[in-house]
Each structure stands twice: as structure tokens, then as C-alpha cells.
């Protein structure tokens, strides 16, 4: 990972403290410096040496440091930290971070750690782990600030001071009744600016934007991004407040989804870890699967070529085959990329017909331009009738690629599948197959009538 100049300055000092066994110095570094900076330095060490440095900090600082490490490095640390220390660290971690960590542990290690954690924390952990993977419940934290509607601002501030140390954020305060039904919310700024004797019921905003605990995490992250929220409340089926999803978790989700889409667009199964941390054979296997699928598609194209070219009477057509296939594949890949991105940002919800008509017109425009150029090239190389065949085929293939490239991601979205599965290589393979069929069919029809 890239390092800031500051971390490069501090690293030698930490290495020296570690070599000299300077416990007080290592504790001071961990407590005084920003945890993200310390984690950046320690990540370059082995897990054993990293733990030798931050084991001397307080459990709260240890928990904060652990949260900054990538999950793969956290799992390596978990293997070497003694269970008593680990249980204290887990208790201090934010609810969503510790659930992520515990969810990655093997069953034996998980069951060995859980009895060492306080009963209240254990119940919360098991509840959060019960929510579906990649749902709002799986990324939310239960450490939110809440107050009743009937109290006044003066009392609310007193209660908030008590809650603040154990809450992930207090910038939004959620107003609930005795059964935790979400009634409204107000910002910390609004609370501070209000008169001390004003009731919260008169201050709170009742039109609350919230998400359900079972909503997809990407949809939740997009809601936070759309409204520029610091956090968004999560409610259950009875509209009871069960947690919040914060902006930092939403940013992580969007980054993960963007990475997954980039992998799929390149024809690679999404990686569970970073490129560097992914084992050699795992990386090869994730890349091989799509390559095998694409090889199958290419084999189908070859088979079609064999059927259509069995008489060998129009061998000249092979000259222009790369031009025809590239035109359709590239146009389809462009459409697929644009539509997948528009789906990710929720720009085109419920606009299938409009997109189909728009892409058909764009396909016709692009097809005309490319067909004219391709026809000129083939006319100069072969002759007028060959130019007609190539030009008409390029126009048809570009039209087909453009429309299909846009429609296939939309079809996958309709059936609740990831649109990015329809990767650029897959679109190109389908366009190649149809390009061969269109090319040789057009040739058979035109050339048999004029030559």
C-alpha cells in the first residue's frame, strides 16, 4: 500500500522501540498518533510484530487500530492474539466492525471467543450475524443516539452527554417511543441552537427517510450518497429502530461494489481479498472460469464459421471478418458499460423502453458511420458488391451489439441478478457469434443473386 511521508518518518522510531523493548514508547505512539496512521505502519510488519507493538495500548485503542486493518490482516492477527485480550478488544469495537470480524472466523474459534464476551454484547452479535449477508442489517451499527419526544432540550443535552461516549455518531438524534418506533429525528446542530425549554416533539423532523433491515446494502449506500447523509436509520417490519448505517460504511460498500463490477466487466470472478493478498491458485481459478466460458463462446463462433464456409467459394470474406466482429463487439461493450453504470447510480430505474429506443437510434447512427467507412475500405480492396456485403453487415452488427449490450444488463437487473455479470468480454463474444451469422447470411443472400 502507498505510504505517506509522515509514516515513513515514524516507522524507524517504532522499529527501534520494538528492538529495544520500549513498552512505554510503543504505548505512547499508539495512544498519541491517529490510529489510521499507526495501522498503516503496522500493516507492513508481520502480524506477530504488529501485535508486539499495539498490545501495550488500552483495549479501546487496540479496537480502534484493529478496525483500520484490512479484514485479511485482522484474521491473521486473530490467530495470534490470546483469547482474553481478543475478547476485550472485540467488546470495544464498533458493533458493525466486530460482526464483520467474527463473521469471518471459523466456527471453532468463534465459539471459543464468544463465552469470554459480555452477555449483552453476545446477544447483539448473534442478532446482527442473523441478518442476511449484504443486507442493511449486516452493515448497520446499533450504537446510535436516541431520545424520547416528550423531554426538553436541556434534559436532552444531559442525556446525550451520557450516550455520546458509546455511540458511533451523535450528529443525528433519533426520536423514538417506548417501544423504539421511529417517530422523527433532529440534528445535533438544531438541538444546540434550540431554546432550553423547547420540547423535542416541536423540534424534530417527522418526515424521516429510512431503510428496512432486509434492504440490499448497495441500495442503502446509494440512499446515503443521494441525500448526502451522515447516517440513515434502519427499521424492522414494525418500524422499530434497530440501528443505523453510517456514511463510512456506505463508502466501503460502494467501493466494494465498484471493485466487483470492475472485476466482472473484465471477465474475472470478484476477489474476496485484494489482488496482492489473493493466493496464486485462487486468482488463477477466478480468472480461468470466465476464460473457459468465453472460449466456449468462441468455439461456437468457430463452429458457425465451419458450417457457413464449407463450400469455400467466398474465402475473401475472411479478410473483413475482424472488422465486422470488432465493430459489433466494441459497440456492445460501450452500451453495456454505460447502462451498467447508470443502473449502479439508479439513473435509469423503470426506463427499459426509453433506453431500448435511445440505443437503437444511437446504434443506427454509429452503424451508418462505421458501415460507410467499412464499405469504402472493402470497395478499394475488393469491389462494389463486396463493399455492399461488408457495409450492410457492419451496420447490422453494430445495431445488434448496441441494443443487446444495453438490454442484457437490464434483463439481469429485472431478475435480481448483478448486471455486471454481462461483462464486456461476454458481450463481445455474443456479438461475434451474431456477427458471423449476419455476415455470412448477408453474403449468401446478396452474392448468390449478383455473382
Secondary structure, 3 states (H helix, E strand, C coil): CCCCHHHHHHHHHHHHHHHHCCHHHHHHHHHHCCHHHHHHHHCCCCHHHHHHHHCCCCHHHHHHHHHHCCHHHHHHHHCCCCHHHHHHHHHHCCHHHHHHHHHHCCHHHHHHHHCCCCHHHHHHHHHHHCCCCCEHHHHCECCEEEECCCCEHHHHHHHHHHHHCCCCEEEEEEEECCCCEEEEEEEHHHHHHCCCCCEHHHHCECCCCEEECCCEHHHHHHHHHHHCCCEEEEECCCCEEEEEEEHHHHHHHHHHHHHHHHHHHCCCCCCCCCCCCCCHHHHHHHHHHHHHHHHHHHHHHHHHHHHHCCCCCCHHHHHHHHHHHHHHHHHHHHHHHHHHHHHHCCCCCCCHHHHHHHHHHHHHHHHHHHHHHHHHHHHHHCCHHHHHHHHHHHHHHHHHHHHHHHHHHHHHHHCCCCHHHCCHHHHHHHHHHHHHHHHHHHHHHHHHHHC
